[in-house]
């Protein structure tokens, strides 16, 4: 499982076209790209139509636990209290044409965080 300290995060201006934003997360296993329409809802980031892919990553190599670590890192570094993901309709992989429901990530206290 990855650690937030191992991750980097940057926006990819060349792959961004309003209203869709592309972000690249550097991971120990290679870059992971996220594309979505970002919206704010209070102090939560809502990602509409999220697509994610990694050119160098093997299928199923990321997993839910590592996605949680990515969400934790983004909330920590950008100051959000939550992230809500509204997935896009799948074009490949398992169940093409299917849309996942909303997934919510809430900021959690890290054991090594100061009080």
Residue, then its C-alpha position, 0 to 999 in steps of 0.5 A: x500500500x502506498x503512503x501519502x509521502x510517496x505521492x506527488x500531485x500536479x495539474x496537466x495544463x496540456x490535457x486540461x480543457x474547460x470544464x474538464x481538468x486533468x491531474x497526474x498523481x505520481x505513485x511508486x508504481x507509475x503515474x496515475x491520471x485523473x480527468x473530471x469536471x471539478x465542482x465545489x460543495x462547501x468544503x468538499x471537492x466534487x469530481x463529476x464524470x471521473x475517468x482514471x488511467x495509468x499507462x504503466x500500471x497493470x490492471x487492478x494494481x491500484x486498488x481501493x486502499x491506494x485510491x483512499x491514500x490518493x484521496x487523503x493526499x489531495x484533501x490534505x494538500x488542497x485543504x478539503x474536508x471531503x471528496x465526492x466522486x461521481x464516476x463516468x460511464x465505463x468505456x472499457x474494462x468490467x461492465x462497459x456502459x455501466x456508471x458507478x454510484x457516488x463514492x465519498x471520501x471524508x478527511x480522517x485524522x492521521x495518527x502522525x498528525x499534530x493535534 
